[in-house]
Amino acid sequence: MQDIRAQLLEAFDAEHREHLAAIRRELALVEHGQGGDMKDAFRRAHSLKGAARAVDLPAIEELAHRLEAVFTRMLDGSLVVDRAGARVIELGLDAVEAFAAEIAAGGAPRHPQAAIEALEDLLNGTAASDETAAIRPDQAAVVAPGAVEPAPRDAAPQGSLAAPQPQAEFLRVGADQVDSLSEDMHRLSDRLRAGADLLGELRAVQAELTSVARLMGAASARGAKPAEAKRRVEALSRNVGALVRGQTAATQSVDEQARRVRDRVDQLSLTPAETVFGGFGRMARDLARGEGRDVEVLVSGLDIQADRRVLQALKDPVMHLLRNALSHGAEDPEFRARAGKPPHQTVSLSFRSQGGRLHVSVQDDGRGPDLARIEAVAIERGLLPARPPYAPAPPADQLLGLVFEPQFSTAGKVDRLSGRGMGLSVVAEAARALHGDVLLRPAQPWGALAIISAPLMATRQTLLMARAGAREYGIPTHAIERLLRLPLAALESVEGRPAARIRMGARDITVPIIPLAGLAEGGEAQLPVEAGHVKAMLLRRGERRCAVAVDAFLDVQTVLVGPAPALARDDAMASGTVLLDGDRPALTLNPEALMDRWLGEHASASGGRFGLPDWTPAGARRQVTILVVDDSITTRTLEKSILEAQGYAVLLSVDGLDALSRLRSGEALVDLVIADVEMPRMDGFGLLQAIRTDPGLSAIPVILMTSRAAPEDVRRGLDLGARAYISKQNFDQRELLATIGQIL
């Protein structure tokens, strides 16, 4: 009976997460004026109530019943939920999540009486106008009579000095994964057995060679011609050739099957981000409530799978970033209103995978990084020299990189959200320990965006092996944008250093060329030249690019990366060690540290913008130009005013044919096209197709913004190559500006 209940609770754990995520998604759409399907929210609450009843969780059943009633009232129009009401619903959803999480952990959860009463007040029309003041986190759950409140999960008994006993770790593995691994193991065994059979044949050949040698020796002693020996040697030669071919095929087959087994084993250690970060949205909301703050927390991408060790190592850094976003992104409602923002702050946590990397993003819509404050603190700490009057400020990416220095903090005070003033160095250290990195940048159209990038697997990395000077190095391929072979005669000189002009999409960018030997070991090094050319890898960090020159490219390998040697552990340049053929060790290098060393040691103040897409020798930055294509003068005027208010240069066209003519004329360098679909002469689909098939225009990104929101239209637009598809029915200028910011 206990096994059945355990199975039911396991099923409920997955089901309730799905229902809560769907309800939160619909509520966010309603709150942002984008519709929202309350019928689906009602259905989810009803299903949640039934599931809770099935596993005998009356507290969740009661919460779901109240949520069901709220959604019913919203559907019939008798209840209009404002932001304060939405916060009550959020509190109810968080209470369900917290109660279920404690059950799954084997604890004794508190009864969510305060959340139930708040939902009841909302239904009765007696909810407080400021729910943050009405409900504190410590009121959200009350210990039920007779229940014992559990101690903190990692806490030792009071007064005990004994070290905590290590606990066994468990990993949930699907039966299909075990079956696939077993099948691949059997195949590998068959391949190895075939290799053993081949070994037996080789031993037979060896015995035959011994016999032939004796025969030739006897024939020679008699003075006879060894005709029989010659015939047997020729036959042996044919057999050996066949065996070599068989051995080559067998080796390739074993290697391929071993790779499949390795990949299967790697898959076993992957787990959804939901298992580690599923409760982070609720924790962030609890932190905000505790400070009396109105914050909307959005979480997405929790279905992304990564190595559980990577996810566990990122728990503290991600929570640190969330606290940082809640603290530094806080603004007065009056200030937000003047800036055209919604009255409440929004913080988002998202997960995605790309190129074998896990990307975790934390974004807020607050005031954004205070670059002037960062520069002042950096000067005070001795990280930057004092800037002479009228000298240009350091570039944003250089300043934002300084916030990850140890104990660098711009917080004016230490509080529950901002922590103890330790800054973001703990985030950078955790990322580096995973062979990853972290970036901070201004978000579009406002706020701050922090991105942690780490391998999906804890130990395996894909490396480009290269030789620089007398050493071989491994550089993670995720940071390499392309490999270059540059004619020496085509190189330029910028501030006395070699540089190259590289074509990137529709524009050129001038990048420095730095010898890897100098970056890796420190100091100056000669630019390696072979046959009048320089071989280099184009590294990218954020928008900054740098060409790192090497003597030779050797190989690309996916290998196990061990820890950096003891002498190199204090040097951020070396991120680990790999073993090459013949057990030769080689260092793996941190590409972000290479970029930082170049920027810190090789770039002058005026060259601080060197390697950025909009860098020019004169220091002038070109304004981003957007072409708006729409046959409605009202729509064109509206979009033009929105975009120009954000500093974009705007060109206008009345239909697709007019736009295509303007693009091909070359009268202006267009960075982005925003096009309607339904237009005379040439519609948006035709324009998009023409742009994608024109080699001179194909790199220009296109956003389709139209009233045609049918799934087949959206699919067609994206299949043709649109970077985004925005519906006019639910037009939100914040969504448009955010989409443009992500694309550009």
C-alpha positions in Angstrom: 0.0 0.0 0.0 2.9 2.3 0.8 4.4 1.7 -2.6 1.1 2.7 -4.3 1.0 6.0 -2.4 4.6 6.7 -3.2 3.8 6.2 -6.9 0.8 8.4 -6.6 2.8 11.2 -4.9 5.4 10.9 -7.6 2.8 11.3 -10.3 1.2 14.2 -8.4 4.6 15.9 -8.1 4.9 16.1 -11.8 1.2 16.9 -12.4 0.9 19.8 -10.0 4.0 21.5 -11.5 2.5 21.3 -14.9 -0.8 22.8 -13.7 0.8 25.6 -11.8 3.1 26.6 -14.7 0.1 26.7 -17.0 -2.0 28.8 -14.6 0.8 31.2 -14.1 1.3 31.6 -17.8 -2.4 32.4 -18.4 -2.4 34.9 -15.4 0.6 36.7 -16.9 -1.2 37.1 -20.2 -4.3 38.5 -18.4 -2.2 40.9 -16.3 -0.4 42.2 -19.4 -3.6 42.7 -21.3 -2.8 40.0 -23.8 -5.9 37.8 -23.3 -5.2 34.7 -21.3 -7.4 31.6 -21.2 -9.2 31.6 -17.9 -11.1 28.4 -19.0 -7.8 26.6 -19.1 -6.8 28.1 -15.7 -10.2 26.9 -14.3 -9.7 23.4 -15.8 -6.2 23.2 -14.3 -7.4 24.2 -10.8 -10.2 21.6 -11.1 -7.7 18.9 -12.1 -5.3 19.9 -9.3 -8.2 19.6 -6.8 -9.0 16.1 -8.1 -5.4 15.0 -8.0 -4.9 16.3 -4.5 -8.0 14.4 -3.4 -6.6 11.3 -5.0 -3.4 11.4 -3.0 -5.1 12.6 0.2 -3.7 16.1 0.5 -6.7 18.1 1.8 -4.7 21.3 2.2 -3.9 21.5 -1.5 -7.4 20.4 -2.3 -8.8 23.3 -0.3 -6.4 25.8 -2.0 -7.3 24.4 -5.4 -11.0 24.7 -4.6 -10.6 28.4 -3.7 -8.5 29.0 -6.9 -11.2 27.2 -8.9 -13.8 29.6 -7.4 -11.7 32.7 -8.2 -11.4 31.6 -11.9 -15.1 30.9 -12.1 -15.9 34.4 -10.9 -13.4 35.8 -13.4 -15.0 33.9 -16.2 -18.5 35.1 -15.5 -17.3 38.7 -15.0 -18.3 39.0 -11.4 -14.7 39.4 -10.3 -12.2 41.7 -11.9 -8.7 40.9 -10.6 -6.3 43.9 -10.4 -2.6 43.6 -9.4 -3.4 43.2 -5.8 -5.8 40.4 -6.6 -3.2 38.8 -8.8 -0.8 38.8 -5.9 -3.3 36.9 -3.8 -3.6 34.3 -6.5 0.2 34.1 -6.7 0.3 33.6 -3.0 -2.2 30.7 -3.3 -0.1 29.1 -6.1 3.1 29.5 -4.1 1.4 27.9 -1.1 0.5 24.9 -3.2 4.1 24.6 -4.5 5.6 25.0 -1.0 3.3 22.4 0.5 3.9 19.9 -2.3 7.7 20.5 -2.1 7.7 19.8 1.6 5.7 16.6 1.1 8.1 15.4 -1.6 11.1 16.1 0.7 9.5 13.9 3.4 8.8 16.8 5.8 5.7 17.9 7.7 4.3 20.9 5.8 2.5 23.8 7.4 -1.1 24.2 6.8 -1.6 27.2 4.3 -4.3 28.8 6.3 -3.3 32.4 5.6 -3.2 31.8 1.8 -6.7 30.1 2.0 -8.1 33.1 4.0 -6.6 35.6 1.5 -8.3 33.8 -1.4 -11.5 33.8 0.5 -11.2 37.5 1.2 -10.6 38.0 -2.6 -13.8 36.1 -3.3 -15.8 38.1 -0.7 -14.4 41.4 -2.0 -12.7 42.1 1.3 -9.1 41.7 0.2 -6.7 44.3 1.4 -5.6 46.9 -1.2 -2.0 46.1 -0.5 -1.6 42.4 -0.1 2.1 42.7 0.7 1.1 44.6 3.9 -1.7 42.2 4.6 0.2 39.0 4.3 3.7 38.4 5.4 5.7 35.3 4.4 5.6 34.0 8.0 1.8 34.1 7.8 1.5 32.2 4.6 1.6 28.9 6.4 0.5 28.0 9.9 1.5 24.8 11.7 -1.5 22.5 11.9 -2.5 21.3 15.4 -0.3 18.4 16.4 2.1 18.9 13.5 5.8 19.4 14.3 7.6 22.1 12.3 10.6 20.4 10.6 14.1 21.7 11.3 16.0 23.3 8.5 17.0 20.5 6.1 20.8 20.9 6.5 20.9 22.0 10.1 22.8 19.9 12.7 21.2 19.2 16.1 21.6 22.2 18.5 24.8 22.0 20.5 26.3 19.3 18.3 29.7 19.8 16.8 29.8 16.6 14.9 30.4 16.8 11.2 27.3 16.0 9.2 27.2 12.5 7.8 27.4 12.3 4.0 24.0 11.4 2.5 23.6 9.0 -0.4 22.5 10.7 -3.6 19.8 9.2 -5.8 19.2 9.7 -9.5 15.8 8.9 -11.1 16.5 7.1 -14.4 13.8 6.2 -17.0 13.4 2.5 -17.9 13.8 3.3 -21.6 17.2 4.8 -20.8 18.3 1.7 -19.0 17.0 -0.5 -21.8 18.9 1.6 -24.4 22.1 1.4 -22.4 21.8 -2.3 -21.9 21.3 -2.8 -25.7 24.3 -0.7 -26.5 26.4 -2.5 -23.9 25.5 -5.8 -25.6 26.4 -4.5 -29.0 29.8 -3.3 -27.6 30.4 -6.7 -26.1 29.7 -8.3 -29.6 32.2 -5.9 -31.2 34.8 -6.7 -28.6 34.2 -10.4 -29.1 34.7 -10.0 -32.8 38.0 -8.4 -32.0 39.0 -11.4 -29.9 38.2 -13.7 -32.8 40.4 -11.5 -35.0 43.2 -11.9 -32.5 42.9 -15.7 -32.8 43.3 -15.4 -36.6 46.4 -13.2 -36.2 48.0 -15.8 -33.9 47.3 -18.4 -36.6 49.1 -16.2 -39.1 52.0 -15.8 -36.7 52.3 -19.7 -36.4 52.1 -20.0 -40.2 54.9 -17.4 -40.6 57.1 -19.5 -38.1 56.4 -22.6 -40.2 57.3 -20.9 -43.5 60.5 -19.6 -42.0 61.5 -23.1 -41.0 60.6 -24.4 -44.4 62.7 -21.7 -46.1 65.6 -22.5 -43.8 65.4 -26.2 -44.6 65.2 -25.6 -48.4 68.1 -23.2 -48.2 70.2 -25.8 -46.4 69.5 -28.3 -49.2 70.2 -25.8 -51.9 66.6 -26.2 -53.3 64.3 -23.4 -54.6 61.8 -22.6 -51.9 58.8 -22.6 -54.3 56.4 -23.9 -51.7 57.5 -21.3 -49.2 57.0 -18.5 -51.8 53.4 -19.7 -52.5 52.6 -19.8 -48.8 54.2 -16.3 -48.2 52.0 -14.9 -51.0 48.9 -16.5 -49.4 49.9 -15.1 -46.0 50.3 -11.6 -47.5 46.7 -11.8 -48.8 45.5 -13.0 -45.5 47.3 -10.3 -43.6 45.8 -7.6 -45.9 42.3 -8.9 -45.3 43.0 -9.0 -41.5 44.3 -5.4 -41.5 41.1 -4.3 -43.3 39.0 -6.3 -40.9 40.9 -4.9 -37.9 40.4 -1.3 -39.2 36.7 -1.8 -39.6 36.4 -3.6 -36.2 38.3 -0.7 -34.5 36.0 1.9 -36.1 33.0 -0.2 -35.1 34.2 -0.5 -31.5 35.0 3.2 -31.3 31.5 4.1 -32.6 29.8 1.7 -30.2 31.9 2.9 -27.3 30.9 6.5 -28.1 27.2 5.4 -28.1 27.7 3.8 -24.7 29.5 6.9 -23.4 26.7 9.1 -24.6 24.1 6.9 -23.0 25.9 7.0 -19.7 26.2 10.8 -20.0 22.4 11.0 -20.6 21.8 9.1 -17.3 23.3 12.0 -15.4 21.1 14.6 -17.1 18.1 15.9 -15.2 15.6 18.7 -15.9 16.4 22.1 -14.4 12.9 21.8 -12.8 14.4 19.3 -10.2 16.8 21.9 -8.9 15.2 25.3 -9.7 11.5 24.5 -9.6 11.0 26.4 -6.3 13.2 29.4 -7.2 10.3 31.5 -8.5 8.4 31.0 -5.2 11.5 31.8 -3.1 12.1 35.0 -5.0 8.4 36.0 -4.5 8.7 35.2 -0.8 11.8 37.4 -0.6 10.0 40.3 -2.3 6.9 39.9 0.0 9.2 40.0 3.0 10.4 43.4 1.9 6.9 44.7 1.1 7.7 44.7 -2.6 5.4 44.1 -5.6 7.4 41.9 -7.9 6.3 39.6 -10.7 8.7 36.6 -11.1 8.6 34.6 -14.3 10.4 31.3 -14.8 10.8 29.5 -18.1 12.8 26.6 -19.7 12.7 24.4 -16.6 12.4 21.4 -19.0 16.0 21.9 -20.2 18.2 19.0 -19.1 21.7 19.3 -17.8 24.2 17.4 -15.7 22.8 17.3 -12.1 26.3 18.3 -10.8 26.2 21.4 -13.0 22.7 22.3 -11.9 23.5 21.8 -8.2 26.7 23.9 -8.5 24.6 26.8 -10.0 22.0 26.9 -7.2 23.7 29.5 -5.1 25.0 31.7 -8.0 21.5 31.8 -9.5 19.9 32.7 -6.2 22.6 35.4 -5.7 21.7 36.8 -9.2 18.0 36.8 -8.3 18.7 38.7 -5.0 20.8 41.1 -7.0 18.0 41.7 -9.5 15.4 42.2 -6.8 17.7 44.6 -4.9 19.3 46.6 -7.7 16.3 46.6 -9.9 14.0 48.1 -7.3 12.4 51.5 -8.2 9.8 53.7 -6.8 6.4 53.2 -8.5 6.3 57.0 -9.4 9.7 56.7 -11.1 8.5 53.6 -13.0 5.3 55.4 -14.1 7.4 58.3 -15.5 9.5 55.9 -17.4 6.5 54.2 -19.0 7.0 51.0 -17.0 4.3 49.0 -15.3 4.0 49.8 -11.6 5.4 46.5 -10.4 8.9 45.1 -11.0 9.4 42.1 -13.2 12.2 39.6 -12.7 12.6 36.6 -15.1 14.7 33.4 -14.7 15.2 31.4 -17.9 17.1 28.3 -19.0 18.1 27.3 -22.5 20.7 25.1 -24.2 22.7 25.9 -27.2 25.8 24.2 -28.7 26.3 21.9 -25.8 26.1 24.8 -23.3 23.6 25.7 -20.6 22.6 29.3 -20.5 20.9 30.6 -17.4 19.6 34.2 -17.6 18.3 36.5 -14.9 16.7 39.7 -16.1 14.9 42.6 -14.4 13.2 45.7 -15.8 14.7 48.1 -13.2 17.0 51.0 -13.7 19.8 48.9 -15.1 23.5 49.0 -14.3 24.8 52.3 -12.9 27.9 52.6 -15.0 29.0 55.8 -13.4 28.8 54.3 -9.9 30.7 51.2 -11.1 33.5 53.3 -12.5 33.7 55.3 -9.3 33.9 52.2 -7.1 36.5 50.7 -9.5 38.7 53.8 -9.3 38.3 53.8 -5.5 39.4 50.1 -5.4 42.3 50.8 -7.7 40.9 48.7 -10.5 40.8 51.7 -12.9 42.9 54.8 -13.1 41.2 58.1 -12.4 39.9 59.5 -15.7 41.1 63.0 -16.8 38.5 65.6 -17.4 36.6 65.2 -20.7 38.2 61.9 -21.4 35.8 59.3 -22.7 34.3 56.8 -20.2 35.5 53.2 -20.5 33.2 51.0 -22.6 30.2 49.4 -20.9 31.4 45.8 -21.3 34.7 46.6 -19.6 33.0 48.3 -16.7 30.4 45.6 -16.3 33.2 43.0 -16.2 34.6 44.7 -13.1 31.5 43.9 -11.0 32.7 40.2 -10.8 35.9 41.2 -9.1 36.2 39.9 -5.5 34.2 41.9 -3.0 33.2 44.5 -5.6 29.8 45.9 -4.6 27.9 49.1 -5.4 25.2 48.4 -2.9 24.6 51.4 -0.6 23.5 49.3 2.3 23.4 45.7 3.4 19.9 44.2 3.6 17.9 41.0 3.3 18.0 41.2 -0.5 21.4 42.6 -1.3 23.2 40.2 1.0 26.4 41.1 2.8 28.1 43.2 0.2 30.2 40.4 -1.2 29.2 41.3 -4.8 29.0 39.0 -7.8 32.5 37.5 -7.5 30.9 34.3 -6.0 28.9 33.9 -9.2 32.0 34.3 -11.4 34.0 31.9 -9.3 31.3 29.2 -9.5 31.0 29.7 -13.3 34.8 29.4 -13.7 34.8 26.2 -11.6 32.4 24.7 -14.2 34.5 25.9 -17.1 31.9 28.5 -17.8 31.5 32.3 -17.6 29.1 35.0 -16.6 28.2 38.3 -18.3 26.3 41.3 -17.2 24.8 43.8 -19.6 22.1 46.4 -19.9 18.8 44.8 -21.0 16.5 46.2 -23.7 14.5 48.3 -23.4 15.5 48.7 -19.7 16.9 46.9 -16.8 19.8 44.5 -16.4 20.5 41.0 -17.8 23.0 38.5 -16.3 23.8 35.3 -18.2 25.7 32.3 -16.8 27.1 29.9 -19.5 28.3 26.5 -18.5 28.8 23.1 -20.2 25.7 20.8 -20.1 28.1 18.1 -18.8 30.3 18.6 -15.8 33.6 17.1 -17.1 33.4 16.6 -20.9 34.2 19.5 -23.2 34.7 20.0 -26.9 38.1 21.7 -27.4 40.0 23.1 -30.3 43.6 22.0 -29.8 46.2 24.5 -31.1 49.9 25.0 -30.8 51.4 28.3 -29.7 55.2 28.5 -29.4 56.4 25.2 -27.9 53.1 24.4 -26.1 49.8 22.9 -27.0 46.5 24.3 -25.6 42.9 23.4 -25.6 40.3 26.2 -26.1 36.6 25.4 -25.6 34.9 25.7 -29.0 31.8 27.5 -27.6 33.7 30.8 -27.5 35.2 30.4 -31.0 33.1 32.2 -33.6 35.2 31.2 -36.6 38.7 30.2 -37.7 40.7 32.7 -39.8 43.6 32.5 -42.2 44.5 36.1 -42.8 47.0 37.3 -45.5 49.7 39.3 -43.8 49.6 41.9 -46.5 45.9 42.6 -45.7 46.4 43.4 -42.0 46.0 46.9 -40.7 47.7 48.7 -37.9 45.6 50.3 -35.2 47.5 52.2 -32.5 50.7 50.3 -33.5 49.1 46.9 -33.1 48.1 44.5 -35.9 44.4 44.3 -36.7 42.1 42.8 -39.3 38.8 43.9 -40.8 36.3 41.0 -40.7 33.0 40.9 -42.5 30.3 40.1 -39.9 26.8 39.8 -41.5 26.0 43.1 -43.2 28.8 45.1 -41.6 32.6 45.1 -41.1 34.3 45.0 -37.7 37.9 45.7 -37.0 39.4 43.3 -34.5 42.8 43.1 -32.9 45.2 40.2 -33.6 47.0 39.0 -30.4 49.5 36.1 -30.2 48.1 33.3 -28.0 51.6 32.7 -26.6 51.6 36.2 -25.2 48.1 36.0 -23.7 48.5 32.5 -22.2 51.9 33.1 -20.6 51.9 36.9 -20.2 54.1 39.5 -21.8 54.8 40.2 -25.5 55.2 37.6 -28.2 55.9 37.7 -32.0 52.9 37.3 -34.3 53.2 33.8 -35.8 53.3 33.9 -39.6 53.4 30.9 -42.0 53.6 31.3 -45.8 52.6 34.9 -45.6 49.4 34.2 -43.6 48.3 34.4 -39.9 46.2 31.6 -38.5 43.8 32.9 -35.8 40.6 32.0 -33.9 38.0 34.7 -33.6 36.9 34.7 -29.9 33.7 36.4 -28.8 32.5 37.4 -25.4 29.3 39.3 -25.5 29.7 41.9 -28.3 33.5 42.0 -28.0 35.7 40.1 -30.4 39.4 39.4 -30.6 41.4 37.4 -33.1 44.0 35.2 -31.2 46.8 34.0 -33.4 48.4 30.5 -33.2 51.2 28.6 -34.9 48.9 25.7 -35.9 45.4 24.3 -35.5 45.8 20.6 -34.5 42.4 18.9 -33.8 39.0 19.2 -32.4 38.3 16.7 -29.6 35.5 16.0 -27.1 37.4 14.9 -24.0 37.4 14.7 -20.2 38.8 17.8 -18.6 40.6 17.4 -15.3 41.4 20.1 -12.8 44.1 22.6 -13.5 47.6 21.8 -12.2 48.4 23.1 -8.7 50.7 25.8 -10.0 48.1 27.1 -12.4 45.1 27.2 -10.0 45.6 30.8 -9.0 45.8 31.8 -12.7 42.3 32.2 -14.2 43.8 31.6 -17.6 44.1 27.8 -17.1 40.7 26.2 -16.6 41.8 22.5 -16.6 44.0 19.8 -18.0 43.6 17.2 -20.8 45.7 14.2 -21.7 46.8 14.0 -25.4 48.1 10.9 -27.2 51.1 9.4 -25.4 49.7 10.7 -22.1 51.1 14.2 -22.9 49.3 16.8 -20.7 48.0 20.1 -22.1 46.3 23.0 -20.5 42.8 24.1 -21.4 42.4 27.8 -21.4 39.6 30.0 -20.3 38.6 32.1 -23.4 36.9 34.7 -21.2 40.1 35.2 -19.2 42.0 35.5 -22.5 39.7 38.3 -23.5 40.0 40.0 -20.1 43.8 39.8 -20.1 43.9 41.4 -23.6 41.4 44.1 -22.5 43.2 44.8 -19.3 46.9 44.6 -20.4 46.9 45.3 -24.2 44.1 47.7 -24.9 44.7 51.4 -24.3 42.0 53.8 -23.0 41.0 54.8 -26.5 41.3 51.3 -27.7 38.8 50.1 -25.1 36.2 50.0 -27.8 38.5 48.0 -30.1 36.8 44.8 -31.2 33.2 46.0 -30.7 30.8 45.8 -33.7 30.3 49.6 -33.8 33.9 50.5 -33.3 35.4 52.9 -35.8 38.9 54.6 -35.8 37.2 58.0 -35.4 35.3 56.9 -32.4 31.9 57.7 -34.0 29.1 55.3 -33.5 26.6 54.7 -36.3 22.9 54.9 -35.3 21.0 51.7 -35.7 18.6 51.9 -38.6 15.2 50.1 -38.8 13.1 49.9 -41.9 9.3 49.8 -41.1 7.2 48.4 -43.9 3.4 48.8 -43.6 0.6 50.1 -45.9 -1.2 51.7 -43.0 0.0 55.3 -42.3 -1.3 55.1 -38.8 0.7 52.0 -38.0 3.8 53.4 -39.7 3.5 56.6 -37.6 3.0 54.7 -34.4 6.0 52.4 -34.9 8.2 55.3 -36.0 7.4 57.3 -32.8 8.1 54.3 -30.6 11.4 53.4 -32.2 12.7 57.0 -32.5 12.0 57.5 -28.8 14.4 54.6 -28.2 17.1 56.3 -30.3 16.7 54.2 -33.5 16.8 55.8 -37.0 13.7 54.9 -38.8 13.0 54.5 -42.6 9.5 54.0 -43.9 8.1 52.0 -46.9 4.5 51.5 -48.0 4.7 47.9 -49.2 7.2 45.1 -49.9 8.1 46.2 -53.4 9.0 49.7 -52.1 11.0 48.2 -49.3 12.9 45.9 -51.5 13.8 48.7 -53.9 15.1 50.8 -51.0 17.1 48.0 -49.6 18.8 47.2 -52.9 19.5 50.9 -53.6 22.0 51.0 -50.8 21.0 54.5 -49.8 21.2 53.5 -46.1 22.6 50.6 -44.2 19.5 48.9 -42.7 20.1 46.8 -39.5 16.5 45.4 -39.1 13.3 45.2 -41.1 9.8 45.3 -39.4 7.2 44.3 -41.9 3.4 43.8 -42.1 2.2 40.7 -44.0 -0.9 42.0 -45.8 0.2 44.7 -48.2 -0.4 45.5 -51.9 2.0 44.7 -54.7 4.3 42.5 -52.5 3.2 41.2 -49.2 5.4 40.5 -46.1 6.0 36.9 -47.0 7.1 37.8 -50.5 9.4 40.5 -49.1 10.9 38.1 -46.5 11.6 35.5 -49.2 13.2 38.1 -51.5 15.5 39.3 -48.7 16.5 35.7 -47.8 17.4 34.8 -51.4 19.4 38.0 -52.1 23.1 37.4 -51.0 23.5 41.1 -50.3 20.4 41.3 -48.0 20.1 37.8 -46.5 21.9 38.7 -43.3 19.4 41.5 -42.4 17.0 40.2 -39.6 13.3 40.5 -40.3 10.4 40.8 -37.8 6.9 40.2 -39.1 4.2 42.2 -37.2 0.7 41.5 -38.5 -2.9 40.9 -37.6 -2.6 37.5 -39.1 -2.1 35.3 -36.0 -3.2 31.9 -37.3 -0.8 29.1 -36.4 -0.2 28.3 -40.1 0.7 32.0 -40.8 3.1 32.1 -37.9 4.7 28.8 -39.0 5.0 30.0 -42.6 6.7 33.3 -41.5 9.2 31.5 -39.3 9.9 28.8 -41.9 10.7 31.6 -44.4 13.3 33.0 -42.0 11.6 35.6 -39.8 13.4 36.2 -36.6 10.2 36.9 -34.7 6.4 37.0 -35.4 4.4 39.5 -33.4 0.6 39.8 -33.5 -1.0 43.2 -33.7 -4.1 42.1 -31.8 -2.0 41.8 -28.6 0.5 44.6 -29.5 2.7 45.6 -26.6 5.5 48.0 -27.3 7.6 46.5 -24.5 7.5 43.2 -26.3 8.5 44.8 -29.6 11.4 46.7 -28.0 12.6 43.7 -26.1 12.5 41.6 -29.3 14.5 44.2 -31.2 17.0 44.3 -28.3 17.5 40.6 -28.3 18.0 40.5 -32.1 20.3 43.4 -32.3 
